[in-house]
Amino acid sequence: MEVFEEARKELYFPPIRLKLEDGSKIRLNFAGKYRKPEVVAGRKVFLKHSRVALKGIFKLALARWIKHPYSLKMSILEEYWLKDYDKRNRIRELFDTVVCSVYLLNKGHIEVLRALEEVCLDEADEAVLKFLKTKFLGLKADDLTKSLLEIDFESQKAVKTSIKKFAEVISPLIKSKEEEVFELSISSINKALSEVAGEVGIKEFREISEYFGIGKGSGESKLADINWYIRRSARYSIKIADRVSSGNYPSRIVDFSPDDGIDYYSPIESLGKVLPGLAKMYSLEGFEGYSSKKRNAVIIIDSSGSMKSPESGSHAIIGAFAIAKSYMDGGGRVGVINFSGNTKVLKPDRGIAVYKAIAEYQGGGTELNTRKVLEYIKSFAIGYDVILITDAGIDNLSEVEEMLRELKELGCNNYVIWIKSNFKNYKKLSLYAKLFEVEREEDIPKIRVRS
């Protein structure tokens, strides 16, 4: 116990629990007592190794959080990247040991080398140890060591490339069936996958989810895609400003300047973009108070064949997810109308059903059943904000214009996000809605990044 505390303090690491158990291994437990991470050490570890080696072993264990940064997310990614190797768990642990050893030795924690000498199991361990001694003590490098020296173990951006190169070199040397002393317990896969979504594209995320048995089966085959969009949209933050409820002046929209601060930035009026000449904000002069009333929305999203398929990574859907999240985070409800050849509706909700309805892809023509939309609004969403997202010529555009007029009379605030195309006859939509044009679908989710 004392040597563990010494190792922790020398790394300037905050207090962390050390749990003892039977056995001779050390592992990280990410779901320890009180749901806090802990280092778990087998009692035999203290009998097997010298004090110097023990300190090095504990520093390596702690460094997995400090440097890698080691987490369930990284564990999942490494497991997936090594899926073609039978010895992938051993390769992953050796790779992590090298990454953390390089980090610690760069800072002068020489106990690491003693630790690796005492836990050496086979040729793979010997190769790792020789590589580290060559790099830090100046030993002469053989061909194998030269191959390892070509790998960048210090760049977090190059982990995928580095671990694959490492596997090619080290895999043939692994003879021992016994796991290396630094064992990782993988748990809470769902939570970690949410973090993985922020690191990889939608196709790779789908494959990773299926590899770990998540997102498979009829009815839930697109769950991985939904999780990816939720994670990606969380990178963006739309602040919905409360409506003024007192004072004698009507609400007023003016040009937004970054110098004015972001507090009253109007995301819908600005299409979520903080750009000169486009971004708008609420002018608050003369107003005495603000409404605490929750704001609700209906998102009408085009899922016709001209829109990018959600399976390929749609920026329109990322933007729609961000908008939906902002309303729900504010306590509001969000309804969804998904249209192409068919017009499908979801009653106002606050759960994952909202995201599933937004991400549904129909393909086909672009026609909005305006009668169905009006019936929906009258039944469930009078006075809601209505946001229409589309990219091209709606076949029944004149009916959409009339629909927006009627929605405005019902007290709805209408917004149209229009991805520019060769279709020219959509300007009349601005008579009954705030019209925003973007050059490309990729421009939609360029909302201010959350700090």
Residue, then its C-alpha position, 0 to 999 in steps of 0.5 A: m500500500e505504501v509503495f502505491e501511494e509513493a508512485r501516485k504522489e511522484l506522478y502528482f496523480p490525485p488520490i485513487r483507491l487501491k483494492l486488494e484481491d487474491g491473485s498476482k495481477i494488476r488491473l484497472n477497474f472502471a466501475g469500482k466501488y462508488r462507481k469510481p475508477e480504482v486500481v486492483a492489485g493481487r496480493k501475490v504481486f507484493l511478494k513476487h516483485s522488488r520494491v523498485a519494480l512494484k513502484g514501476i508497475f504501479k506507475l505504469a498502471l496509473a499512467r494508463w489514465i494520465k497519458h493514453p489517455y486510457s479509457l473504455k473508449m480507447s480499449i474498444l477502438e484498439e480491440y476493434w483495430l486488432k480484430d484480425y489477430d488471435k492474440r489481440n488482447r496480448i498485443r493491445e496490452l503490450f502496446d499500451t505498456v510501450v505507450c505508457s513506458v515511453y511517457l514515463l521514461n521521458k519524465g525520468h521514471i526509470e523504475v519502469l525498466r526494472a518493472l518490465e524486467e521482472v514481469c518478462l514472460d516471452e520474446a515479445d516482452e524481451a523485444v519491448l524491453k530491448f526497444l525501450k533500453t535502446k531508445f532511452l539507454g542508447l543500446k545498439a539496435d537490431d533489425l527488430t528494434k529498428s522496426l519498433l523505433e519507426i513506430d510513433f508511440e507518442s502521438q495520440k492522433a496516430v494510435k490506429t496506424s501505430i498499433k497496427k504496425f506494432a501488431e505486425v512486428i510483435s505478434p509472431l513473438i508472442k508465445s506465452k498464453e499467460e496474460e501480461v500483468f497489466e490486465l484491463s476489465i472492459s465494462s459499460i460498453n454502451k457508454a464507451l461506444s458513445e465516446v467512440a462515435g466522436e472519433v470515427g465515421i458512421k460506417e466504421f462506428r456501425e462496424i464497431s458496434e456490430y463487432f461488440g454485438i450492439g445494434k444488431g437484429s431486426g428493428e434495431s439495425k440502425l441503433a448504431d447510426i442513431n447513437w453516432y448522430i446523437r454523439r456528433s450532434a452533441r458537438y454543437s450547441i444551439k441556445i434558444a433564447d427565451r421570449v420576452s414576456s413583459g414590457n411594451y416593445p415587440s421582440r426584435i431581431v438585429d445583426f449579431s456581433p461576437d462582441d455582443g456576447i453569445d447569451y442572446y444569440s438567435p440560432i434559428e434566425s441565424l441558421g445556427k451560424v455565427l457569421p458576419g452578415l448572417a448571424k442574428m441576435y435578440s435585441l433586449e433593450g426596453f424589456e423587463g423580463y423573460s418567459s419561463k415557458k418551455r418552447n416546443a418544435v416540429i421538425i419537418i425533414d426531407s428524406s427524398g432521394s436527393m438528400k444524403s442517406p443517413e447511412s453515409g453520414s448526413h449533415a442535415i440530420i446532424g443539424a436536425f439532431a442538434i436542433a431537437k436536442s436544444y429544445m428537449d434540453g430546455g424542457g420542450r417537446v419535439g414532433v417530427i414529420n419525415f417526408s418524401g413520397n410518403t409523409k410520416v409523423l411522430k407526435p411531440d415527444r422527448g425521447i429517442a423516438v424523436y431521433k429515430a424519426i428524424a433519421e429515417y430515410q425514405g428515398g423517392g420523390t419530394e412531395l410534402n402532404t400539406r393536408k396531413v401536416l396541417e391536421y397534425i399541427k392542429s391536433f398536437a402542435i399549435g403555436y410550436d416553432v416549425i422548422l422545415i429542412t429540404d434541399a431541392g424543388i418540392d413538387n407541390l411548392s405552392e401547397v407548401e406556401e399555403m401551408l406555411r401561411e395557415l401555420k402562421e395564422l395558427g401561431c406557429n413560428n416558421y423557419v425554412i432551411w433550404i439547401k441551394s439547388n437549380f430550383k429557383n421558385y422557392k423565394k415566396l416561402s419567405l412571405y410566411a417563414k424565415l428563409f435561410e439558404v445554405e450553399r451545401e448540406e455540410d453548412i447546416p450543422k455549423i453551429r457554435v461549438r460548445s466550449 
